[in-house]
Amino acid sequence: MTLDTVREALETSDPAAMLDRLVRDQLVAGQTTAEIYETLLPITRTIRKATTLPEDVDEVLLGTLDALIGNCNPDECYQDSPKPPILPATEEIANVPRPLMG
């Protein structure tokens, strides 16, 4: 997610859907909501300082930040992708003591 991709999303006819797509693409790519928030916050500040956004578009941008940190209705919040379990390496399994059979 870059300043340019966020600006482009906000300039479309459906900025909410486009910004949502950017966030969900990042989640699918393995980023956490905290990482996305850390990326989007300075982008948001830059855009809001440089441009006077229409009120509805500004709300989309701020609402997306809120949804990333859980400051919204639970069904509207972004969730981190589930992490696969970390399994021990084959070498670690081979070194586990085994009970004597008898």
C-alpha positions as CSV (number, residue, x, y, z in Angstrom):
1,M,0.0,0.0,0.0
2,T,1.5,3.3,-1.1
3,L,0.5,6.9,-1.0
4,D,-0.4,6.7,-4.7
5,T,-2.5,3.6,-4.4
6,V,-4.5,5.1,-1.5
7,R,-5.0,8.4,-3.4
8,E,-6.2,6.5,-6.5
9,A,-8.6,4.5,-4.4
10,L,-10.0,7.7,-2.8
11,E,-10.5,9.2,-6.2
12,T,-12.7,6.4,-7.6
13,S,-16.5,6.5,-7.7
14,D,-16.5,4.0,-4.7
15,P,-13.6,4.9,-2.4
16,A,-14.9,2.7,0.4
17,A,-14.9,-0.4,-1.7
18,M,-11.5,0.4,-3.2
19,L,-9.8,1.2,0.1
20,D,-11.4,-2.0,1.6
21,R,-9.9,-4.0,-1.3
22,L,-6.4,-2.5,-0.6
23,V,-6.7,-3.5,3.0
24,R,-8.0,-7.0,2.3
25,D,-5.2,-7.5,-0.2
26,Q,-2.6,-6.7,2.4
27,L,-4.3,-9.0,4.9
28,V,-4.3,-11.9,2.4
29,A,-0.6,-11.2,1.7
30,G,0.1,-11.8,5.4
31,Q,0.2,-8.4,6.9
32,T,-1.4,-7.8,10.3
33,T,-4.0,-5.1,11.0
34,A,-1.4,-3.4,13.2
35,E,1.1,-3.4,10.3
36,I,-1.4,-2.0,7.8
37,Y,-2.4,0.6,10.3
38,E,1.2,1.7,10.7
39,T,1.5,2.0,7.0
40,L,-1.8,3.8,6.4
41,L,-1.6,6.3,9.3
42,P,1.2,8.4,7.8
43,I,-0.4,8.1,4.3
44,T,-3.6,9.4,5.8
45,R,-1.8,12.3,7.5
46,T,-0.1,13.2,4.2
47,I,-3.3,13.1,2.2
48,R,-5.3,15.1,4.7
49,K,-2.6,17.8,4.9
50,A,-2.2,18.1,1.2
51,T,-5.8,17.9,0.1
52,T,-9.2,18.9,1.3
53,L,-11.2,15.8,0.9
54,P,-14.9,15.7,0.5
55,E,-16.4,14.8,3.9
56,D,-17.7,11.4,2.9
57,V,-14.2,10.4,1.5
58,D,-12.5,11.7,4.6
59,E,-14.9,9.6,6.7
60,V,-14.0,6.5,4.6
61,L,-10.3,7.1,5.2
62,L,-10.7,7.7,9.0
63,G,-13.2,4.9,9.2
64,T,-10.7,2.5,7.7
65,L,-8.1,3.4,10.3
66,D,-10.7,2.8,13.0
67,A,-11.6,-0.6,11.6
68,L,-8.0,-1.6,11.6
69,I,-7.6,-0.9,15.4
70,G,-11.1,-2.2,16.4
71,N,-12.6,1.2,17.0
72,C,-15.9,0.2,15.3
73,N,-18.7,-2.3,15.4
74,P,-17.3,-5.8,15.9
75,D,-18.7,-7.0,12.5
76,E,-17.0,-4.1,10.7
77,C,-13.5,-4.5,12.1
78,Y,-10.7,-6.0,10.1
79,Q,-9.3,-9.2,11.5
80,D,-5.8,-10.7,11.1
81,S,-5.5,-13.7,8.9
82,P,-5.2,-16.9,11.0
83,K,-1.6,-18.0,11.3
84,P,-0.8,-21.6,10.5
85,P,0.6,-23.5,13.5
86,I,4.4,-23.7,13.8
87,L,5.4,-27.3,13.8
88,P,8.7,-28.6,15.1
89,A,11.4,-29.4,12.6
90,T,12.1,-33.0,11.7
91,E,15.4,-32.8,13.6
92,E,13.6,-31.6,16.8
93,I,11.1,-34.4,16.6
94,A,13.9,-37.0,16.2
95,N,15.5,-35.7,19.4
96,V,12.4,-36.1,21.6
97,P,12.9,-38.9,24.2
98,R,10.8,-41.9,23.6
99,P,9.5,-44.2,26.3
100,L,11.1,-47.7,26.5
101,M,8.9,-50.4,25.2
102,G,8.9,-53.4,27.1
